[in-house]
Amino acid sequence: MAFYKMIFLFGFVTVLSMSGASADDTPKLHPLEAACVDYEMKGQFLNGTTTRCHRNYAYEQYEIQDTKAGIGNFTQSQKQHNITIGNTIYAIDLSTNTGTKTQNPMYDGLVASLEGQNAEDMADAFVAAMGFSPTGAAKTIADTDCDMYSAPQMGTVCLTDDGLMLEQSFMGNTTTAVNVAVGDGGEEANYTLYQNVTINDGPDLSNGINLQDLMNQMGQQ
C-alpha cells in the first residue's frame, strides 16, 4: 500500500472522532457556530498544508489536504478533500475526482454525550473523550491563545477554550495553525463537492474500524 494512503488512514480516523450534528432540533456538537483554520504540516513523513472548516456548529465540516508523504527517497503527493455532513463522511481524492461515502459509527454516541451541555462543557468533554490531560503549558499560535494537552496514544495538542486545535504533534509530525478565522465557515463549494464527483460506498464501520477493509477500499481508488 502506498505510504500516502497510510497517512490518509490516520486522517480518516481523526475525521471519525471529530464529526458532529447541529440544527434547530438537534444538539450542537461544537462551541463555535463556524470557524476555519489553516495549518502547516511538517515532519519526517508528511509535509504540506491543511484547511479545516465547519459551520452549523459542526453539523457540516470539510478538510482539504495538499501534502507530500514518503519514506526516504520515496515521496508522493496527495490532494484530499474530506466532507462530514451529520453522520456521513465523504473522502474525495482530488487527483481522480472520485471518493467514498461512509457512515460514522460514533455519531449517535457523540450526540448523546454532548446533549444539553454548554460551550465550556463541550470542549472539556472532547478533551476527556480523547484521553488528553492538561500539561499546564500555554502558547499563542496564529495570534490565538491555547492550552497544551497530552495523551499517550495521541501525542500533544494545543486547544483554545472554544475547542479549536492550533497545534498537534504526533509520530514525529507537527501540524500548526497559521491562520484562524472564527465565524467564517468557508466556501459553499467545499461542502458540496461530493455532488460533483464519482462517489462509491466506503467500508462498513458499524462494527468498528477494520484497518484491512480501509486499506482495501483506498487501494481501489
C-alpha positions as CSV (number, residue, x, y, z in Angstrom):
1,M,0.0,0.0,0.0
2,A,1.3,3.4,-0.9
3,F,2.6,5.4,2.1
4,Y,0.4,8.4,1.4
5,K,-2.6,6.1,1.9
6,M,-1.3,5.1,5.3
7,I,-1.1,8.8,6.2
8,F,-4.7,9.3,5.0
9,L,-5.8,6.4,7.2
10,F,-4.8,8.5,10.3
11,G,-6.7,11.4,8.9
12,F,-9.7,9.3,8.3
13,V,-9.8,8.2,11.9
14,T,-9.4,11.8,13.0
15,V,-12.5,12.8,11.0
16,L,-14.5,10.0,12.7
17,S,-13.6,11.4,16.1
18,M,-14.5,15.0,15.3
19,S,-17.8,14.8,13.4
20,G,-20.9,16.3,14.9
21,A,-24.5,17.4,14.4
22,S,-26.5,20.5,14.7
23,A,-29.8,22.0,13.5
24,D,-32.7,23.6,15.3
25,D,-33.9,20.3,16.6
26,T,-30.5,18.6,17.2
27,P,-27.7,19.2,19.7
28,K,-24.7,21.5,19.0
29,L,-21.5,19.5,19.0
30,H,-19.1,22.3,18.8
31,P,-18.9,25.5,20.9
32,L,-18.4,27.7,17.8
33,E,-21.1,28.1,15.1
34,A,-18.5,28.5,12.3
35,A,-14.7,28.6,12.0
36,C,-11.8,27.9,9.6
37,V,-8.2,27.1,10.5
38,D,-5.3,26.9,8.0
39,Y,-2.4,24.6,9.1
40,E,1.1,23.9,8.0
41,M,2.2,20.3,8.3
42,K,5.9,19.4,8.9
43,G,7.7,16.2,9.7
44,Q,9.8,13.3,8.7
45,F,7.0,11.6,6.8
46,L,4.5,14.3,5.9
47,N,4.7,17.9,4.8
48,G,2.1,20.3,3.3
49,T,-0.9,22.3,4.2
50,T,-4.4,21.6,5.5
51,T,-7.5,23.7,5.9
52,R,-10.3,22.6,8.3
53,C,-13.6,24.5,8.4
54,H,-17.0,23.9,9.9
55,R,-20.4,25.6,10.0
56,N,-23.8,24.9,11.8
57,Y,-21.9,24.0,15.0
58,A,-20.0,21.3,13.1
59,Y,-23.0,19.6,11.5
60,E,-21.1,20.3,8.3
61,Q,-17.3,20.1,8.1
62,Y,-14.6,19.9,5.5
63,E,-10.9,19.3,5.4
64,I,-8.6,20.0,2.4
65,Q,-5.2,18.4,2.4
66,D,-2.4,19.2,0.0
67,T,0.6,17.1,1.2
68,K,3.6,15.2,0.2
69,A,4.2,12.0,2.1
70,G,7.0,9.5,2.0
71,I,9.9,7.5,3.5
72,G,13.5,8.0,2.4
73,N,13.7,8.8,-1.3
74,F,10.1,7.9,-2.0
75,T,7.5,10.7,-1.8
76,Q,4.1,11.0,-3.2
77,S,1.7,14.0,-3.5
78,Q,-1.8,13.8,-2.2
79,K,-4.7,16.2,-2.6
80,Q,-7.6,15.0,-0.4
81,H,-10.9,16.6,0.4
82,N,-12.9,15.2,3.3
83,I,-16.5,16.3,4.0
84,T,-18.6,15.4,7.0
85,I,-22.4,16.1,7.0
86,G,-24.1,14.7,10.0
87,N,-23.2,11.0,10.3
88,T,-21.9,10.8,6.7
89,I,-18.3,11.1,5.7
90,Y,-17.1,11.7,2.1
91,A,-13.4,11.1,1.4
92,I,-12.6,12.5,-2.0
93,D,-9.3,12.1,-4.0
94,L,-8.9,15.4,-5.9
95,S,-6.5,13.9,-8.4
96,T,-9.1,11.4,-9.7
97,N,-12.3,13.2,-8.7
98,T,-13.5,10.0,-7.0
99,G,-14.4,9.3,-3.4
100,T,-16.1,7.1,-0.9
101,K,-19.1,7.6,1.3
102,T,-19.1,6.1,4.8
103,Q,-21.4,6.2,7.8
104,N,-19.8,7.4,11.1
105,P,-20.4,4.7,13.8
106,M,-19.5,7.2,16.6
107,Y,-22.2,9.8,15.6
108,D,-25.0,8.7,17.8
109,G,-22.7,8.4,20.8
110,L,-21.4,11.9,20.3
111,V,-24.8,13.3,20.0
112,A,-25.9,11.6,23.3
113,S,-22.7,12.5,25.2
114,L,-22.9,16.3,24.4
115,E,-26.7,16.8,24.6
116,G,-27.6,19.8,26.7
117,Q,-24.0,20.8,27.5
118,N,-22.8,24.4,27.3
119,A,-19.8,25.5,25.2
120,E,-17.3,25.1,28.0
121,D,-18.6,21.6,28.8
122,M,-18.4,20.6,25.2
123,A,-14.7,21.4,25.0
124,D,-14.0,19.6,28.3
125,A,-15.9,16.5,27.1
126,F,-14.0,16.3,23.9
127,V,-10.6,16.5,25.7
128,A,-11.7,13.8,28.2
129,A,-13.1,11.6,25.4
130,M,-9.8,11.7,23.5
131,G,-7.8,10.8,26.7
132,F,-6.0,14.2,26.9
133,S,-4.6,15.6,30.1
134,P,-3.6,19.3,30.6
135,T,0.2,19.8,30.8
136,G,-0.1,23.3,32.4
137,A,1.7,24.9,29.5
138,A,0.1,27.6,27.2
139,K,1.0,29.0,23.8
140,T,0.0,31.8,21.4
141,I,-0.3,30.4,17.9
142,A,-1.5,32.5,14.9
143,D,-2.4,35.3,17.4
144,T,-4.7,33.0,19.3
145,D,-4.1,31.6,22.8
146,C,-4.3,27.9,23.5
147,D,-3.5,25.4,26.3
148,M,-1.4,22.3,25.9
149,Y,-2.7,18.7,26.5
150,S,-1.1,15.3,26.1
151,A,-2.2,11.7,25.7
152,P,-0.1,8.6,25.5
153,Q,-1.6,7.4,22.2
154,M,-2.4,10.8,20.6
155,G,0.7,12.9,21.2
156,T,0.2,16.6,22.2
157,V,-2.3,19.2,21.2
158,C,-2.8,22.9,21.9
159,L,-6.5,23.7,22.2
160,T,-8.4,27.0,22.5
161,D,-11.0,27.5,25.2
162,D,-13.7,27.1,22.5
163,G,-12.4,23.8,21.1
164,L,-10.2,24.8,18.1
165,M,-7.0,22.8,17.7
166,L,-4.0,25.1,16.9
167,E,-1.2,22.5,17.1
168,Q,-0.8,18.8,17.1
169,S,2.4,16.7,17.4
170,F,2.2,13.0,16.7
171,M,4.7,10.4,15.5
172,G,7.3,13.0,14.6
173,N,4.9,15.1,12.6
174,T,3.6,18.5,13.7
175,T,0.5,20.4,12.4
176,T,0.5,24.1,13.3
177,A,-2.2,26.7,12.7
178,V,-1.1,29.7,10.6
179,N,-4.5,31.4,10.3
180,V,-7.6,31.3,12.5
181,A,-10.9,32.7,11.3
182,V,-13.7,32.4,13.9
183,G,-17.1,33.0,12.4
184,D,-16.0,32.1,8.9
185,G,-17.3,28.7,7.8
186,G,-15.5,28.6,4.4
187,E,-16.8,28.5,0.9
188,E,-20.1,26.7,0.0
189,A,-18.5,24.7,-2.8
190,N,-16.2,23.0,-0.4
191,Y,-19.2,21.5,1.4
192,T,-21.0,20.3,-1.8
193,L,-18.0,19.0,-3.8
194,Y,-19.2,15.4,-3.2
195,Q,-22.2,16.2,-5.5
196,N,-19.8,16.7,-8.5
197,V,-17.5,13.7,-8.3
198,T,-18.0,9.9,-8.5
199,I,-18.8,8.5,-5.1
200,N,-18.7,4.8,-4.1
201,D,-19.7,3.2,-0.9
202,G,-16.9,3.0,1.7
203,P,-16.3,0.3,4.3
204,D,-19.0,-0.6,6.8
205,L,-17.8,0.7,10.1
206,S,-20.8,-0.2,12.1
207,N,-18.9,-2.9,14.0
208,G,-15.8,-0.8,14.5
209,I,-12.8,0.2,12.3
210,N,-11.3,-2.6,10.4
211,L,-7.9,-1.4,9.1
212,Q,-7.7,-4.1,6.4
213,D,-11.1,-3.1,5.0
214,L,-10.0,0.6,4.9
215,M,-6.8,-0.3,3.1
216,N,-8.7,-2.4,0.6
217,Q,-11.1,0.4,-0.1
218,M,-8.4,3.0,-0.5
219,G,-6.4,0.7,-2.8
220,Q,-9.4,0.6,-5.2
221,Q,-9.4,4.4,-5.6
